[in-house]
């Protein structure tokens, strides 16, 4: 045996063993195409007559034309969002009326508003399946041609879930996938629909809702909602709980009288 070679090998091994391990380079920061991918799910069920539907549509268009919405987008990083709009009624009745659009400046935000305004109503009944709307919106988010830092479903409607699977199942599965669900309940037909949305519909990262007292106040409510929805940042996990509970978050109002056209957040606790 060549002892010189052996001693050299042992010395070399000891040298490597004594050398401090080099710190691993941190993983590269996730880069996103857009700060938010947003599905606008608009109620087109039988309870929504043509006048009410037009007020919804014009409310969305006017909101996106507001400089406040564009300012909210410009506060993000990156300074862009992706938006699509779908009309929904029954469990399997959904129509995309505005395909995914990139919104980042005055031209693109006006283009989106114009597309919403020009989109005809394509559904006129078939029940009210909020669960079906959530499930379909999840599919749209999966098909978004973008990488989004946040994914949100925006549900507006004037009735509780009356067809399809339980809405809480659809909500919980969406939340499990990291999708936020915000609500804009219209109280024209069901005066306590805000409580229903709070308990059963909204959830996920930073979930909240803004009720509209009726269709005439919808435009004001959706403007406030979009500004809050777009500008909100941070991985806040939320849960809807009894406002009288001792665990109620300080970030939301506990009395229903103060809810109309105001932001109502859910508690910052994981589902």
C-alpha positions as CSV (number, residue, x, y, z in Angstrom):
1,X,0.0,0.0,0.0
2,X,1.2,3.5,-0.8
3,X,1.1,5.2,2.6
4,X,2.0,8.6,1.2
5,X,-1.1,8.5,-1.1
6,X,-3.3,7.3,1.8
7,X,-2.1,10.0,4.1
8,X,-2.7,12.6,1.4
9,X,-6.2,11.3,0.8
10,X,-7.0,11.4,4.6
11,X,-5.6,15.0,4.9
12,X,-7.7,16.1,1.9
13,X,-10.8,14.6,3.4
14,X,-10.2,16.3,6.7
15,X,-9.7,19.6,5.0
16,X,-13.1,19.4,3.2
17,X,-14.8,18.2,6.4
18,X,-13.4,21.3,8.3
19,X,-14.3,23.8,5.6
20,X,-17.5,25.7,6.4
21,X,-20.4,24.7,4.3
22,X,-21.3,27.4,1.8
23,X,-24.7,28.9,2.4
24,X,-27.3,27.9,-0.2
25,X,-28.5,30.8,-2.3
26,X,-32.0,31.8,-1.4
27,X,-34.7,30.8,-3.9
28,X,-35.5,33.4,-6.5
29,X,-38.4,35.7,-5.6
30,X,-41.6,34.8,-7.3
31,X,-42.3,37.1,-10.3
32,X,-45.9,37.8,-11.2
33,X,-47.4,39.0,-14.4
34,X,-50.3,40.7,-12.5
35,X,-51.0,41.6,-8.9
36,X,-54.6,40.4,-9.1
37,X,-56.7,38.0,-11.2
38,X,-60.3,39.0,-10.6
39,X,-63.5,37.2,-11.7
40,X,-66.6,39.4,-11.7
41,X,-69.5,37.0,-11.2
42,X,-72.8,38.9,-12.0
43,X,-76.2,37.5,-11.0
44,X,-78.5,37.1,-14.0
45,X,-81.2,34.9,-12.3
46,X,-84.9,35.4,-12.7
47,X,-85.2,37.8,-9.7
48,X,-83.0,40.3,-11.7
49,X,-85.2,42.0,-14.2
50,X,-83.7,43.9,-17.1
51,X,-83.7,47.2,-15.4
52,X,-81.9,45.8,-12.4
53,X,-79.4,43.9,-14.6
54,X,-78.7,47.1,-16.5
55,X,-78.0,48.9,-13.3
56,X,-75.5,46.2,-12.3
57,X,-73.7,46.4,-15.6
58,X,-73.6,50.2,-15.7
59,X,-72.4,50.2,-12.1
60,X,-69.4,48.0,-13.0
61,X,-68.6,50.1,-16.1
62,X,-68.8,53.4,-14.2
63,X,-66.6,52.0,-11.4
64,X,-63.8,51.0,-13.7
65,X,-63.9,54.4,-15.3
66,X,-63.4,56.1,-12.0
67,X,-59.8,57.5,-11.5
68,X,-59.9,56.0,-8.0
69,X,-59.9,52.4,-9.4
70,X,-56.9,53.2,-11.7
71,X,-55.1,54.7,-8.8
72,X,-55.7,51.5,-6.8
73,X,-54.1,49.5,-9.7
74,X,-51.1,51.9,-9.8
75,X,-50.6,51.3,-6.1
76,X,-49.8,47.6,-6.8
77,X,-46.7,45.8,-7.8
78,X,-46.8,44.9,-10.6
79,X,-49.1,47.8,-11.6
80,X,-51.6,45.6,-13.5
81,X,-54.5,43.3,-12.9
82,X,-56.4,40.7,-15.0
83,X,-60.2,40.8,-15.1
84,X,-63.0,38.7,-16.6
85,X,-66.8,38.9,-16.2
86,X,-69.2,36.0,-16.1
87,X,-73.0,35.9,-15.9
88,X,-74.4,33.2,-13.7
89,X,-77.7,31.6,-12.6
90,X,-78.2,27.9,-12.1
91,X,-75.5,25.3,-11.2
92,X,-74.4,24.8,-14.9
93,X,-75.6,28.1,-16.4
94,X,-72.6,30.4,-16.8
95,X,-71.6,32.6,-19.7
96,X,-68.3,34.5,-20.0
97,X,-69.3,37.9,-21.4
98,X,-65.9,39.6,-21.0
99,X,-62.8,37.5,-21.6
100,X,-59.6,37.9,-19.6
101,X,-58.3,41.5,-20.1
102,X,-55.1,43.0,-18.9
103,X,-55.8,46.3,-17.1
104,X,-52.8,48.6,-16.3
105,X,-53.4,52.1,-17.6
106,X,-56.1,54.5,-18.7
107,X,-56.6,53.0,-22.1
108,X,-56.9,49.4,-20.8
109,X,-59.3,50.4,-18.0
110,X,-61.5,52.3,-20.4
111,X,-61.4,49.3,-22.8
112,X,-62.6,47.0,-19.9
113,X,-65.4,49.4,-19.0
114,X,-66.5,49.6,-22.6
115,X,-66.5,45.8,-22.9
116,X,-68.6,45.4,-19.8
117,X,-71.0,48.1,-21.1
118,X,-71.3,46.4,-24.5
119,X,-71.8,42.9,-23.1
120,X,-75.5,41.8,-23.7
121,X,-77.4,39.8,-21.1
122,X,-77.3,36.1,-22.0
123,X,-79.0,34.4,-19.1
124,X,-82.5,35.1,-17.8
125,X,-83.3,32.5,-15.2
126,X,-82.5,29.0,-13.9
127,X,-82.2,29.4,-10.2
128,X,-79.6,31.0,-8.0
129,X,-76.6,28.8,-7.6
130,X,-73.8,30.8,-5.8
131,X,-72.0,27.5,-5.4
132,X,-72.1,27.0,-9.1
133,X,-70.8,30.5,-9.7
134,X,-67.9,29.9,-7.4
135,X,-67.0,26.6,-8.9
136,X,-67.1,28.0,-12.4
137,X,-65.0,31.1,-11.4
138,X,-62.4,28.7,-10.0
139,X,-62.1,27.2,-13.5
140,X,-61.7,30.6,-15.0
141,X,-58.9,31.5,-12.6
142,X,-57.1,28.2,-13.5
143,X,-57.4,29.2,-17.2
144,X,-56.2,32.8,-16.7
145,X,-53.3,33.4,-19.1
146,X,-51.3,35.1,-16.4
147,X,-49.4,34.5,-13.1
148,X,-51.2,36.4,-10.4
149,X,-50.1,37.3,-6.8
150,X,-53.7,37.1,-5.7
151,X,-56.8,35.4,-7.1
152,X,-60.2,36.7,-6.2
153,X,-63.9,35.9,-7.0
154,X,-66.2,38.8,-6.8
155,X,-69.8,37.6,-6.3
156,X,-72.7,40.0,-6.7
157,X,-76.4,38.9,-6.4
158,X,-79.8,39.5,-4.8
159,X,-80.6,36.0,-3.4
160,X,-79.3,33.1,-1.4
161,X,-78.2,29.8,-2.9
162,X,-81.2,27.8,-3.9
163,X,-79.8,25.3,-6.3
164,X,-76.7,23.2,-6.8
165,X,-74.5,21.9,-4.0
166,X,-74.1,23.7,-0.6
167,X,-72.4,27.1,-1.1
168,X,-70.2,26.5,2.0
169,X,-68.6,23.5,0.3
170,X,-67.8,25.5,-2.8
171,X,-66.5,28.3,-0.7
172,X,-64.3,26.1,1.5
173,X,-62.8,24.3,-1.6
174,X,-62.0,27.7,-3.2
175,X,-60.4,29.0,0.0
176,X,-58.3,25.8,0.3
177,X,-56.9,26.6,-3.1
178,X,-55.9,30.1,-2.0
179,X,-58.8,31.9,-3.7
180,X,-60.5,34.8,-2.0
181,X,-64.2,35.3,-2.3
182,X,-65.7,38.8,-1.7
183,X,-69.4,39.6,-1.9
184,X,-71.7,42.4,-2.9
185,X,-75.2,41.3,-1.7
186,X,-78.0,43.4,-3.0
187,X,-80.7,43.7,-0.2
188,X,-83.6,44.6,-2.4
189,X,-85.4,41.2,-2.1
190,X,-83.8,39.5,0.9
191,X,-83.1,42.3,3.5
192,X,-80.8,40.0,5.5
193,X,-78.8,38.7,2.6
194,X,-75.7,40.4,3.9
195,X,-75.8,38.1,6.9
196,X,-76.2,35.1,4.6
197,X,-73.2,36.2,2.5
198,X,-71.2,36.8,5.6
199,X,-71.9,33.4,7.1
200,X,-71.8,31.3,3.9
201,X,-70.2,33.0,0.9
202,X,-67.2,35.2,1.6
203,X,-63.9,33.7,2.7
204,X,-60.3,33.3,1.9
205,X,-57.4,35.9,1.8
206,X,-58.7,39.2,3.1
207,X,-62.3,38.4,2.4
208,X,-64.9,41.1,2.9
209,X,-68.3,42.3,1.5
210,X,-70.0,45.6,0.9
211,X,-73.9,45.3,0.8
212,X,-76.0,47.5,-1.5
213,X,-79.3,48.5,0.0
214,X,-80.9,48.3,-3.5
215,X,-80.0,48.4,-7.2
216,X,-80.0,52.1,-7.3
217,X,-77.1,52.2,-4.8
218,X,-75.2,49.4,-6.5
219,X,-72.9,51.7,-8.4
220,X,-71.6,53.4,-5.3
221,X,-71.2,50.0,-3.5
222,X,-69.2,48.4,-6.4
223,X,-66.9,51.4,-6.6
224,X,-66.0,51.1,-2.9
225,X,-65.7,47.4,-3.3
226,X,-63.3,47.5,-6.3
227,X,-61.1,50.1,-4.7
228,X,-60.8,48.0,-1.5
229,X,-60.5,44.7,-3.5
230,X,-57.7,45.9,-5.8
231,X,-55.6,47.8,-3.3
232,X,-55.7,45.2,-0.5
233,X,-52.4,43.4,-0.1
234,X,-51.0,40.7,2.2
235,X,-51.8,37.0,2.8
236,X,-54.6,37.5,5.3
237,X,-56.6,34.3,5.9
238,X,-60.1,35.0,7.0
239,X,-63.2,33.4,8.5
240,X,-66.8,34.4,8.9
241,X,-67.8,34.2,12.6
242,X,-70.6,35.4,14.8
243,X,-70.2,39.2,15.3
244,X,-71.2,38.7,18.9
245,X,-68.4,36.3,19.6
246,X,-65.6,37.3,21.9
247,X,-63.2,36.4,19.1
248,X,-64.7,39.0,16.7
249,X,-62.0,40.9,14.8
250,X,-61.7,44.6,15.4
251,X,-61.4,45.1,11.7
252,X,-65.1,44.8,11.0
253,X,-68.4,46.3,12.2
254,X,-70.5,44.1,14.6
255,X,-73.8,45.8,14.2
256,X,-75.9,45.2,11.1
257,X,-77.2,48.8,11.1
258,X,-73.7,49.9,10.2
259,X,-73.2,47.5,7.3
260,X,-75.1,49.1,4.4
261,X,-72.6,50.4,1.8
262,X,-69.7,49.9,4.2
263,X,-66.8,47.5,4.2
264,X,-67.4,44.5,6.4
265,X,-64.3,42.4,6.9
266,X,-64.2,38.9,8.3
267,X,-61.9,38.0,11.2
268,X,-58.2,37.4,10.4
269,X,-58.3,33.7,11.4
270,X,-57.7,30.7,9.0
271,X,-60.7,28.7,8.0
